Amino acid sequence: MIITASLNSQHGGVCLLGLDARKNVRIKVFVENVERETCHVRISIQMINCDGDEKLDLSPLLSLQNAPSVDLDDVRSAIGKILISKEDPYKINPSRVAAFLTDVETIGWERVSQISLIPEKVTFKIVDSDKRVHFLKVCYNGMNSTNLMWEDRSMVHLFEEFSNQVDRNRDFWNQLKSIDNNAYVIEPKNPSYKDNYRRIYLDEHVTLVIVVNIDEPRLLPDISLIGPENALVPFRDRMNRNILKWDNSEFLLENLQCLFELEFQMPNEQSLTDELAPLECLICQSRESDDGNIPDRVCENCKCSFHQNCLKKWIRRHSKRSISFGMMAGPCPHCEKIINVRK
C-alpha cells in the first residue's frame, strides 16, 4: 500500500509512504519540486526496518534519481516493486499450504506431534521397534514454490529417509545401551542418541575412551587409554595380546571385555572418591585436538590431561626440557613435575 501526502515547503512536494501487508511503514520517499504529475528529481529516501527484517532493495528508486524528470506514477511504481520484492512471511499462500497439508496427510496425521501453518512447519514423532522416540522437525521457508522441495526431495521423501536412518541406527544404539547398563560411564553424563563416544572407568587410575562407528557399531572402535603412563602398560599389553580375537558378530561390550581381560563393573566407593584425569587438555582447553585426537597423556602427579602435540609444543619451548632416546621431558604445565612425551 502507498499513501501520498502533500508537503508544506517553499518548493512544494509530496511524501510517499510505503506500507507492508501488516500496515507497517517500511519506506518514506520525499519528492520535491512537483509540477503537476512530473517532478524534477530531488528524491530523499528514508527506509524503516520493522522487527529487525532485512533491508529492502532500493534499486528501483535509486535508478530514478539519475533521470532529468520523473513522472510521479513512476515513483509510486518503484515503491510498489520494492515492497513486492519482499513477500510478507505472515501471508498465507493457499496453494503452498494445500501442498504442505497434502504431504502431511500422506505421511500420516497420527505421526504429527506439532504443526503450524504460519509459517509452514511440522514435527513428526517416530517410535522405533525398540520403543525409542525420535522427532523430525521440518520448516518450509520457500516463498514461491508450491511443491515443497528440500534439495530436490519432497517432505514425504525426507520423512522416509529419516525413518530408514532410524532403523539403520538401531544396532548402534543397542550396542551403546549395553555398555551404559553394564559399565561405569563417566562421559557423557547423560548420553543422547547422537553421542557416539563413551569414557569408561577401568580402575582408579585408568579410563577407556571409545568412539564407535555409527554405521558399523560392532567393528573395533577408536580406542584411547587415559591415565598415568605406568598404569597404562598392563592395559596396553592386554589389548595388543587380544586384538586379533575381536569378533564383529559379537556385542561391542563382550569384545571390549575380552580385549582387556576383565568385566566392566561399577567402582567401589573408595575408587569413586579418587580423582580421575579430566578429558579436556589443560593446555588448549579442548577435548579434541585439530587432528581429532583426545588428551592421552596424563601427569602422574596432578592427574591433568594433555594432547600429545600440545605437550610436545609446551616442552619444546621450555628452558628445562631434555631430549633422549626418542622421548622429551619437561615440567608439567600445572604442577611442574617432570612429564615425558614421545618426540
Buried (B, 14 or more C-beta within 10 A) or exposed (E): EBEEEEEEEEEBBBBBBBBBEEEBBBBBBBBBBBEEEEBBBBBEBEBBEEEEEEEBEBEBBEEBEEEEEBBBEBBBBBBBEBBEEBEEEEEEBEEBBEBBBEBBEEBEEEBBEEBEEEBBBBBBEBEBEEEBEBEBEBEBEBEEEBEBBBEEEBBBEBBEEBBEEBEEBBBBBBBBBBBBEBBBBBBEEEBEEEEBBBBBBBBBBBBBBBBBEBEEBBEBBBBBBBBBBEBBEEBEEBBEEBEEEBEEEEBBBBBBBBBBEEEBEEBEEEBEEEEBBBBBBBBBEEBBBEEEBBBBBBBBBBBBBBBBBBBBEBBEEBEEEEEEEEEBBBBBBBEEEBBBBEE
